Every structure is written in C-alpha cells, then in structure tokens.
Amino acid sequence: MKHLTKFIPLVTFIILSLSISCETKSQEKSKEPKTSENSLNKEKDFKFWTWITANKTRSDESFNEEFKKYSENGLQALLINTNGDPELLARLVPIAKKYNLEVHAWMFTINRPGDKIAEQHPEWYAVSRDGKSCYDEPPYVGYYKWLCPTRKESREHILSLIEGLSKVEGVASFHLDYIRYSDIFLPIGLLPKYDLKQETELPRYDFCYCDVCTSEFEKLHHKNPKDFSNPSIDMEWKNFRLNKVKAIVDEAYKITHENGKILTAAVFPYPEMADHMVRQRWDKWNIDAVLPMIYNKFYNEEIDWIGYATKQGVEDLKGRNTELHTGIYVPQMSAEQLKEAIQQAKNNGANGVSFFDGPAITEEQWQIIKSSQKQ
C-alpha cells in the first residue's frame, strides 16, 4: 500500500502535465491562421510573384486571359490592388484559382489617396514639421495623402479596411503597402525629377507633428518635438514614430490570422535603409513575409546591389519566422539583367522574387522567368 500511495500522486502529476501541455499547444495553435490559406511555408521552392492593379470595369474574360498568361509563364502568386474593394477581390479569386495562382490582397495602407471616408476628416492626415497637412498640401506628388498612424480614428479606419479584405474567402494574405511615413529622403535617382537636394531632414518632408502625436509624445518623454532645434538626433522621437507604424502592423497581423490569412508587406530595400528614409523598421514587425522593393534604378545602383540589399534583409531577419521575397522593378531592365537580378536574389537567401509589375513584363523577360525556375 505504501508503494501504491506513492504511485497515485505520480500518476496525477503525469496526467496534469499532459493536460497542461495539450492546453498550451491548443493555445499556440489558436494563434495560427484558422484556415489552410497560409501557403508560404508549404513549398520551399523559389517563388515567383507579381504586383498588379485591377479595375472593376474589366471583363472576366480579360482577367482570364491575363491570369492564364501569368500561370503559363511560371508565376505562383498575384498581389492584387483593388483599391480596397472586397467585392472585386472576391470576383478575382476563383479566376486566379483556375490557373493555380494565389491571390494576395494588396492595399495602400497609411497613404490613402482617394479614400472618400478619410477625406471627410481633414484632421486625420499627417502634418509636417513646418505645419503643412497632407490633406491640403501633400508632399512630392498629389497622391501622397498620408494619414496619421497615431490618431485613434485614422488608425481604426485603416484597420477596418484590412479587416474587410482579410475576410474575403480564398485570399492567401493581406499585403500592406505604404506602411510607413512619407519619404523623409527620396531615392537618390528620383531627386532630379523634383529638383531637390536632400542632405538633411527637411521640415517639409518630416512627419507627423500633429497635435495628437506631439502631445502623446510629450506625456511620455516630457519634451515637445515642436521645440526641438534638430529633431533628427532625438532617438525617442524617432522610435516613437517607428513604433506607431509597428503597432498598426502588429494589429494587422492579429486581424489577418484571426481571419485565416497571413500578413505580407511591400517594404523599402533593407531595414536600416527603410529606417533612415521612411521611418520603417520592418525586421521588428510581427509579419509572415516581406517583399522589399529593391529597385536598383531608383538608387542609381547596379544589378549586384539587388543581391547586397537582399542579403542585408535576410541577415536582419535571422531568428524571426519571416520570409523575404525580393521585389524587382522590370521596366528598362534587359532580359539578361533580369536573369542576373533573379540569380542575385537566389544567391543571397531570398525565398522568391516579385516583379513590378505584371503588365510591364516583356516577352523576352517572360522567357527568362520561365527558364529561371529550372535552375
């Protein structure tokens, strides 16, 4: 009986341990997407994507023709911009699936040009250090209509749009774009277009200095950014803004996973560069995959820079469960240059490549894309 008495607590302990273990696994499982739409990790083969924009006035026949071409030339995934229209997205999913193409819901996130709801609320828009609102005076170009990522109302509006597209059946991921602040520094190759010289952080391009942002920051750090003589050297102010973008991404991650989808994003070439240029530190986000736009022409760089930037991103993501698929800008790129660009991405650890954009790919480039899959 003494041995039995000792044995009973042991059995109880084992049963309790198994119960706790099962409960923990159940809780961990609940954090994963509820459906099997997550396809990033199903195949370890190098993946080929493209970004495209869809117009609801187009016929199903024309979309069939376009999607068939992508499939026959070896693409596996489409990042489709429907301007936030879930009905158009739902219409395109079965057409894409007919050609074994994944559909990813691509949306302009913090930059919201043409957003009729946001336009009814001028106070939602980001404000520059010199007091100019994106609502009245957008920087650089007319479609730069950046919302404030701190303000509760604008943030909730953005997340509601993500929720709507994430609920569309058959979509593989929600794809964040313009998930950052406006460019504090433009890519060097674009500066002549705007007749600009940007050697320091200029007030006109430094956002967001709205009352909500500055007052919240002051409560936390007991200083007001509007009083800074040189805001660029204040790390708390910089991190405050980096974290406001991260907060939207992390919330989007919860929303998409709750709706059985994964989260992907188009980002700047590599984390340190993104941090410097647009207040975007994507290696610290909760996200399933990033597609850095390593558009070498924009930066006056050679093709091998695509490999360099890819490697930088891969290194910064080490230890995180995030894939990296290199974004390639195909216009003005020869077929041989495209071949080298794809190889640079492969050699430096990318999980795939995405082309901007589908309609711009030439017949010669399609031949390269098809042949690259066999290498």
MARMINU-473138 format. One record per residue (C-alpha): x, y, z; chain; residue in one letter. Coordinates in nm, 3 decimals, padded with zeros to 5 digits. Layout:
<vexnus>
VEXNU       px       py       pz  mol  type
VEXNU        X        Y        Z    A     A
...
</vexnus>
This chain:
<vexnus>
VEXNU       px       py       pz  mol  type
VEXNU   00.000   00.000   00.000    A     M
VEXNU   00.287   00.238   00.070    A     K
VEXNU   00.416   00.187  -00.283    A     H
VEXNU   00.065   00.241  -00.423    A     L
VEXNU   00.024   00.557  -00.216    A     T
VEXNU   00.344   00.696  -00.369    A     K
VEXNU   00.237   00.590  -00.717    A     F
VEXNU  -00.102   00.770  -00.713    A     I
VEXNU   00.042   01.125  -00.681    A     P
VEXNU   00.289   01.038  -00.958    A     L
VEXNU   00.008   00.935  -01.194    A     V
VEXNU  -00.184   01.250  -01.103    A     T
VEXNU   00.123   01.462  -01.180    A     F
VEXNU   00.173   01.296  -01.522    A     I
VEXNU  -00.194   01.344  -01.616    A     I
VEXNU  -00.183   01.708  -01.506    A     L
VEXNU   00.139   01.768  -01.704    A     S
VEXNU  -00.013   01.616  -02.018    A     L
VEXNU  -00.324   01.828  -01.972    A     S
VEXNU  -00.120   02.149  -01.940    A     I
VEXNU   00.091   02.053  -02.242    A     S
VEXNU  -00.217   01.990  -02.458    A     C
VEXNU  -00.374   02.316  -02.345    A     E
VEXNU  -00.055   02.508  -02.427    A     T
VEXNU  -00.037   02.351  -02.773    A     K
VEXNU  -00.403   02.435  -02.826    A     S
VEXNU  -00.341   02.797  -02.732    A     Q
VEXNU  -00.039   02.817  -02.963    A     E
VEXNU  -00.240   02.664  -03.246    A     K
VEXNU  -00.514   02.925  -03.199    A     S
VEXNU  -00.263   03.195  -03.287    A     K
VEXNU  -00.216   03.044  -03.633    A     E
VEXNU  -00.448   03.121  -03.926    A     P
VEXNU  -00.778   02.935  -03.888    A     K
VEXNU  -00.770   02.803  -04.246    A     T
VEXNU  -00.508   02.648  -04.467    A     S
VEXNU  -00.468   02.960  -04.683    A     E
VEXNU  -00.115   03.006  -04.547    A     N
VEXNU   00.090   02.875  -04.836    A     S
VEXNU   00.424   03.046  -04.783    A     L
VEXNU   00.580   02.757  -04.595    A     N
VEXNU   00.407   02.472  -04.777    A     K
VEXNU   00.661   02.478  -05.059    A     E
VEXNU   01.029   02.551  -05.018    A     K
VEXNU   01.075   02.609  -05.391    A     D
VEXNU   01.180   02.956  -05.503    A     F
VEXNU   00.858   03.151  -05.553    A     K
VEXNU   00.757   03.393  -05.831    A     F
VEXNU   00.508   03.676  -05.765    A     W
VEXNU   00.386   03.989  -05.940    A     T
VEXNU   00.206   04.307  -05.836    A     W
VEXNU  -00.095   04.408  -06.048    A     I
VEXNU  -00.379   04.660  -06.025    A     T
VEXNU  -00.734   04.553  -06.111    A     A
VEXNU  -01.017   04.768  -06.241    A     N
VEXNU  -01.374   04.653  -06.179    A     K
VEXNU  -01.484   04.773  -06.524    A     T
VEXNU  -01.278   04.498  -06.687    A     R
VEXNU  -01.448   04.178  -06.801    A     S
VEXNU  -01.387   03.835  -06.651    A     D
VEXNU  -01.266   03.728  -06.994    A     E
VEXNU  -00.983   03.984  -06.988    A     S
VEXNU  -00.879   03.877  -06.638    A     F
VEXNU  -00.885   03.513  -06.752    A     N
VEXNU  -00.652   03.598  -07.037    A     E
VEXNU  -00.412   03.790  -06.813    A     E
VEXNU  -00.405   03.532  -06.533    A     F
VEXNU  -00.359   03.244  -06.778    A     K
VEXNU  -00.051   03.419  -06.916    A     K
VEXNU   00.097   03.457  -06.568    A     Y
VEXNU   00.037   03.091  -06.489    A     S
VEXNU   00.178   02.963  -06.816    A     E
VEXNU   00.492   03.168  -06.758    A     N
VEXNU   00.553   03.023  -06.415    A     G
VEXNU   00.413   03.272  -06.165    A     L
VEXNU   00.257   03.133  -05.848    A     Q
VEXNU   00.120   03.442  -05.672    A     A
VEXNU  -00.061   03.765  -05.757    A     L
VEXNU  -00.058   04.072  -05.535    A     L
VEXNU  -00.376   04.246  -05.648    A     I
VEXNU  -00.459   04.609  -05.578    A     N
VEXNU  -00.838   04.651  -05.594    A     T
VEXNU  -00.828   04.993  -05.424    A     N
VEXNU  -00.971   04.829  -05.113    A     G
VEXNU  -01.273   04.679  -05.292    A     D
VEXNU  -01.357   04.339  -05.133    A     P
VEXNU  -01.624   04.261  -05.397    A     E
VEXNU  -01.378   04.293  -05.684    A     L
VEXNU  -01.125   04.086  -05.489    A     L
VEXNU  -01.384   03.812  -05.431    A     A
VEXNU  -01.465   03.814  -05.803    A     R
VEXNU  -01.099   03.763  -05.897    A     L
VEXNU  -01.018   03.481  -05.654    A     V
VEXNU  -01.193   03.197  -05.847    A     P
VEXNU  -01.044   03.319  -06.176    A     I
VEXNU  -00.693   03.310  -06.028    A     A
VEXNU  -00.750   02.971  -05.864    A     K
VEXNU  -00.848   02.827  -06.203    A     K
VEXNU  -00.485   02.890  -06.303    A     Y
VEXNU  -00.338   02.777  -05.969    A     N
VEXNU  -00.247   03.132  -05.872    A     L
VEXNU  -00.254   03.257  -05.514    A     E
VEXNU  -00.431   03.587  -05.453    A     V
VEXNU  -00.288   03.838  -05.204    A     H
VEXNU  -00.493   04.147  -05.119    A     A
VEXNU  -00.260   04.441  -05.185    A     W
VEXNU  -00.367   04.774  -05.033    A     M
VEXNU  -00.222   05.123  -04.983    A     F
VEXNU  -00.223   05.135  -04.604    A     T
VEXNU  -00.118   05.463  -04.438    A     I
VEXNU  -00.104   05.653  -04.766    A     N
VEXNU  -00.474   05.668  -04.865    A     R
VEXNU  -00.528   05.860  -05.192    A     P
VEXNU  -00.891   05.875  -05.300    A     G
VEXNU  -01.022   05.747  -04.966    A     D
VEXNU  -01.371   05.901  -04.953    A     K
VEXNU  -01.420   05.829  -04.582    A     I
VEXNU  -01.084   05.975  -04.480    A     A
VEXNU  -01.143   06.282  -04.695    A     E
VEXNU  -01.439   06.371  -04.472    A     Q
VEXNU  -01.195   06.406  -04.180    A     H
VEXNU  -00.914   06.652  -04.258    A     P
VEXNU  -00.784   06.614  -03.902    A     E
VEXNU  -00.686   06.252  -03.972    A     W
VEXNU  -00.399   06.349  -04.203    A     Y
VEXNU  -00.030   06.365  -04.111    A     A
VEXNU   00.127   06.706  -04.053    A     V
VEXNU   00.484   06.808  -04.141    A     S
VEXNU   00.730   06.983  -03.914    A     R
VEXNU   00.656   07.309  -04.094    A     D
VEXNU   00.283   07.269  -04.023    A     G
VEXNU   00.158   07.151  -04.363    A     K
VEXNU  -00.111   06.883  -04.367    A     S
VEXNU  -00.113   06.604  -04.627    A     C
VEXNU  -00.482   06.682  -04.668    A     Y
VEXNU  -00.414   07.030  -04.808    A     D
VEXNU  -00.055   07.011  -04.929    A     E
VEXNU   00.066   06.657  -04.999    A     P
VEXNU   00.447   06.626  -05.028    A     P
VEXNU   00.611   06.550  -05.362    A     Y
VEXNU   00.301   06.431  -05.551    A     V
VEXNU  -00.075   06.480  -05.531    A     G
VEXNU  -00.148   06.119  -05.434    A     Y
VEXNU   00.065   06.136  -05.117    A     Y
VEXNU  -00.231   06.152  -04.879    A     K
VEXNU  -00.075   06.016  -04.561    A     W
VEXNU  -00.289   05.953  -04.255    A     L
VEXNU  -00.162   05.992  -03.901    A     C
VEXNU  -00.080   05.645  -03.760    A     P
VEXNU  -00.121   05.767  -03.402    A     T
VEXNU  -00.468   05.921  -03.411    A     R
VEXNU  -00.728   05.669  -03.290    A     K
VEXNU  -00.984   05.741  -03.563    A     E
VEXNU  -00.746   05.719  -03.860    A     S
VEXNU  -00.581   05.408  -03.717    A     R
VEXNU  -00.916   05.235  -03.666    A     E
VEXNU  -01.021   05.328  -04.018    A     H
VEXNU  -00.707   05.167  -04.164    A     I
VEXNU  -00.759   04.851  -03.956    A     L
VEXNU  -01.123   04.828  -04.062    A     S
VEXNU  -01.016   04.822  -04.428    A     L
VEXNU  -00.767   04.546  -04.350    A     I
VEXNU  -01.041   04.352  -04.173    A     E
VEXNU  -01.273   04.380  -04.475    A     G
VEXNU  -01.022   04.248  -04.728    A     L
VEXNU  -00.896   03.980  -04.487    A     S
VEXNU  -01.244   03.828  -04.472    A     K
VEXNU  -01.258   03.758  -04.846    A     V
VEXNU  -01.267   03.381  -04.892    A     E
VEXNU  -00.976   03.227  -05.079    A     G
VEXNU  -00.729   03.511  -05.025    A     V
VEXNU  -00.386   03.393  -04.909    A     A
VEXNU  -00.265   03.711  -04.739    A     S
VEXNU  -00.330   04.074  -04.675    A     F
VEXNU  -00.046   04.270  -04.833    A     H
VEXNU   00.049   04.601  -04.672    A     L
VEXNU   00.189   04.876  -04.893    A     D
VEXNU   00.286   05.233  -04.798    A     Y
VEXNU   00.309   05.106  -04.441    A     I
VEXNU   00.535   05.386  -04.327    A     R
VEXNU   00.564   05.765  -04.311    A     Y
VEXNU   00.614   05.980  -04.618    A     S
VEXNU   00.969   05.980  -04.756    A     D
VEXNU   01.198   06.196  -04.547    A     I
VEXNU   01.459   06.114  -04.812    A     F
VEXNU   01.368   06.020  -05.169    A     L
VEXNU   01.569   05.755  -05.354    A     P
VEXNU   01.865   05.939  -05.499    A     I
VEXNU   01.767   05.853  -05.855    A     G
VEXNU   01.437   06.037  -05.815    A     L
VEXNU   01.574   06.365  -05.675    A     L
VEXNU   01.636   06.531  -06.016    A     P
VEXNU   01.272   06.473  -06.109    A     K
VEXNU   01.168   06.700  -05.821    A     Y
VEXNU   01.467   06.935  -05.849    A     D
VEXNU   01.556   06.853  -05.488    A     L
VEXNU   01.869   06.823  -05.278    A     K
VEXNU   01.812   06.628  -04.955    A     Q
VEXNU   02.122   06.618  -04.738    A     E
VEXNU   01.942   06.671  -04.406    A     T
VEXNU   01.592   06.604  -04.276    A     E
VEXNU   01.397   06.895  -04.424    A     L
VEXNU   01.091   07.021  -04.230    A     P
VEXNU   00.862   06.992  -04.533    A     R
VEXNU   00.917   06.616  -04.554    A     Y
VEXNU   00.935   06.533  -04.182    A     D
VEXNU   00.604   06.394  -04.045    A     F
VEXNU   00.396   06.364  -03.812    A     C
VEXNU   00.380   06.678  -03.600    A     Y
VEXNU   00.004   06.688  -03.549    A     C
VEXNU  -00.124   06.781  -03.204    A     D
VEXNU  -00.216   06.421  -03.120    A     V
VEXNU   00.134   06.290  -03.191    A     C
VEXNU   00.326   06.568  -03.023    A     T
VEXNU   00.105   06.574  -02.711    A     S
VEXNU   00.122   06.195  -02.668    A     E
VEXNU   00.499   06.204  -02.708    A     F
VEXNU   00.529   06.490  -02.458    A     E
VEXNU   00.331   06.293  -02.197    A     K
VEXNU   00.571   06.002  -02.238    A     L
VEXNU   00.901   06.188  -02.261    A     H
VEXNU   00.836   06.534  -02.108    A     H
VEXNU   00.950   06.724  -02.417    A     K
VEXNU   00.773   06.852  -02.727    A     N
VEXNU   00.913   06.773  -03.075    A     P
VEXNU   00.793   07.112  -03.199    A     K
VEXNU   01.053   07.270  -02.969    A     D
VEXNU   01.347   07.065  -03.098    A     F
VEXNU   01.617   07.257  -03.284    A     S
VEXNU   01.730   06.934  -03.454    A     N
VEXNU   01.463   06.659  -03.429    A     P
VEXNU   01.668   06.417  -03.639    A     S
VEXNU   01.906   06.343  -03.348    A     I
VEXNU   01.636   06.271  -03.090    A     D
VEXNU   01.612   05.891  -03.074    A     M
VEXNU   01.299   05.884  -02.858    A     E
VEXNU   01.111   06.088  -03.116    A     W
VEXNU   01.235   05.866  -03.397    A     K
VEXNU   01.143   05.546  -03.211    A     N
VEXNU   00.803   05.686  -03.119    A     F
VEXNU   00.718   05.707  -03.488    A     R
VEXNU   00.876   05.373  -03.580    A     L
VEXNU   00.665   05.212  -03.309    A     N
VEXNU   00.343   05.375  -03.434    A     K
VEXNU   00.390   05.201  -03.768    A     V
VEXNU   00.483   04.876  -03.593    A     K
VEXNU   00.164   04.896  -03.383    A     A
VEXNU  -00.052   04.902  -03.698    A     I
VEXNU   00.141   04.609  -03.848    A     V
VEXNU   00.115   04.404  -03.530    A     D
VEXNU  -00.258   04.468  -03.506    A     E
VEXNU  -00.297   04.378  -03.875    A     A
VEXNU  -00.115   04.053  -03.800    A     Y
VEXNU  -00.376   03.963  -03.538    A     K
VEXNU  -00.664   04.056  -03.769    A     I
VEXNU  -00.536   03.860  -04.068    A     T
VEXNU  -00.454   03.550  -03.864    A     H
VEXNU  -00.794   03.557  -03.696    A     E
VEXNU  -00.945   03.554  -04.046    A     N
VEXNU  -00.734   03.260  -04.158    A     G
VEXNU  -00.487   03.465  -04.362    A     K
VEXNU  -00.122   03.555  -04.332    A     I
VEXNU   00.032   03.904  -04.343    A     L
VEXNU   00.277   04.024  -04.607    A     T
VEXNU   00.415   04.368  -04.693    A     A
VEXNU   00.597   04.568  -04.959    A     A
VEXNU   00.883   04.746  -04.782    A     V
VEXNU   01.193   04.954  -04.852    A     F
VEXNU   01.511   04.770  -04.959    A     P
VEXNU   01.656   04.670  -04.620    A     Y
VEXNU   01.572   04.762  -04.258    A     P
VEXNU   01.845   05.018  -04.186    A     E
VEXNU   01.775   05.196  -04.511    A     M
VEXNU   01.398   05.189  -04.452    A     A
VEXNU   01.452   05.329  -04.103    A     D
VEXNU   01.659   05.617  -04.241    A     H
VEXNU   01.441   05.703  -04.540    A     M
VEXNU   01.079   05.646  -04.434    A     V
VEXNU   01.056   05.558  -04.058    A     R
VEXNU   01.005   05.189  -04.129    A     Q
VEXNU   01.187   04.916  -03.932    A     R
VEXNU   01.037   04.601  -04.081    A     W
VEXNU   01.272   04.349  -03.920    A     D
VEXNU   01.097   04.419  -03.587    A     K
VEXNU   00.742   04.358  -03.710    A     W
VEXNU   00.510   04.063  -03.649    A     N
VEXNU   00.473   03.958  -04.012    A     I
VEXNU   00.488   03.640  -04.220    A     D
VEXNU   00.670   03.768  -04.527    A     A
VEXNU   00.824   04.089  -04.659    A     V
VEXNU   00.876   04.185  -05.022    A     L
VEXNU   01.144   04.456  -05.016    A     P
VEXNU   01.128   04.675  -05.324    A     M
VEXNU   01.492   04.652  -05.428    A     I
VEXNU   01.453   04.876  -05.728    A     Y
VEXNU   01.818   04.938  -05.816    A     N
VEXNU   01.745   05.200  -06.083    A     K
VEXNU   01.579   05.425  -05.825    A     F
VEXNU   01.905   05.437  -05.630    A     Y
VEXNU   02.144   05.463  -05.928    A     N
VEXNU   02.276   05.118  -05.837    A     E
VEXNU   02.394   04.824  -06.048    A     E
VEXNU   02.222   04.483  -06.060    A     I
VEXNU   02.452   04.333  -05.797    A     D
VEXNU   02.307   04.578  -05.543    A     W
VEXNU   01.992   04.362  -05.553    A     I
VEXNU   02.200   04.083  -05.403    A     G
VEXNU   02.355   04.315  -05.145    A     Y
VEXNU   02.020   04.451  -05.025    A     A
VEXNU   01.863   04.104  -05.025    A     T
VEXNU   02.143   03.973  -04.805    A     K
VEXNU   02.110   04.267  -04.566    A     Q
VEXNU   01.740   04.192  -04.518    A     G
VEXNU   01.794   03.817  -04.480    A     V
VEXNU   02.060   03.879  -04.214    A     E
VEXNU   01.838   04.121  -04.022    A     D
VEXNU   01.552   03.869  -04.021    A     L
VEXNU   01.760   03.587  -03.872    A     K
VEXNU   01.581   03.432  -03.576    A     G
VEXNU   01.242   03.559  -03.691    A     R
VEXNU   00.979   03.347  -03.866    A     N
VEXNU   00.958   03.586  -04.161    A     T
VEXNU   01.028   03.507  -04.525    A     E
VEXNU   01.188   03.753  -04.766    A     L
VEXNU   01.094   03.771  -05.135    A     H
VEXNU   01.294   04.024  -05.336    A     T
VEXNU   01.099   04.286  -05.531    A     G
VEXNU   01.239   04.361  -05.878    A     I
VEXNU   01.149   04.662  -06.096    A     Y
VEXNU   01.135   04.529  -06.454    A     V
VEXNU   01.088   04.844  -06.670    A     P
VEXNU   01.408   04.944  -06.852    A     Q
VEXNU   01.569   04.615  -06.747    A     M
VEXNU   01.701   04.390  -07.023    A     S
VEXNU   01.631   04.017  -07.023    A     A
VEXNU   01.991   03.946  -06.926    A     E
VEXNU   01.975   04.198  -06.642    A     Q
VEXNU   01.656   04.034  -06.517    A     L
VEXNU   01.828   03.695  -06.525    A     K
VEXNU   02.112   03.833  -06.312    A     E
VEXNU   01.866   04.006  -06.075    A     A
VEXNU   01.681   03.679  -06.009    A     I
VEXNU   02.011   03.497  -05.954    A     Q
VEXNU   02.132   03.769  -05.716    A     Q
VEXNU   01.818   03.722  -05.507    A     A
VEXNU   01.856   03.342  -05.507    A     K
VEXNU   02.226   03.350  -05.419    A     N
VEXNU   02.168   03.583  -05.125    A     N
VEXNU   01.897   03.391  -04.945    A     G
VEXNU   01.564   03.519  -05.081    A     A
VEXNU   01.265   03.284  -05.073    A     N
VEXNU   01.141   03.419  -05.405    A     G
VEXNU   01.109   03.725  -05.627    A     V
VEXNU   00.823   03.955  -05.716    A     S
VEXNU   00.806   04.165  -06.032    A     F
VEXNU   00.668   04.517  -06.061    A     F
VEXNU   00.451   04.495  -06.240    A     D
VEXNU   00.283   04.212  -06.432    A     G
VEXNU   00.171   04.406  -06.742    A     P
VEXNU   00.520   04.558  -06.781    A     A
VEXNU   00.695   04.222  -06.826    A     I
VEXNU   00.817   04.177  -07.184    A     T
VEXNU   00.815   03.854  -07.385    A     E
VEXNU   01.194   03.832  -07.355    A     E
VEXNU   01.168   03.873  -06.977    A     Q
VEXNU   00.899   03.602  -06.960    A     W
VEXNU   01.141   03.360  -07.120    A     Q
VEXNU   01.396   03.439  -06.852    A     I
VEXNU   01.140   03.394  -06.574    A     I
VEXNU   01.036   03.053  -06.711    A     K
VEXNU   01.394   02.932  -06.752    A     S
VEXNU   01.497   03.061  -06.407    A     S
VEXNU   01.260   02.817  -06.241    A     Q
VEXNU   01.456   02.522  -06.375    A     K
VEXNU   01.787   02.640  -06.231    A     Q
</vexnus>
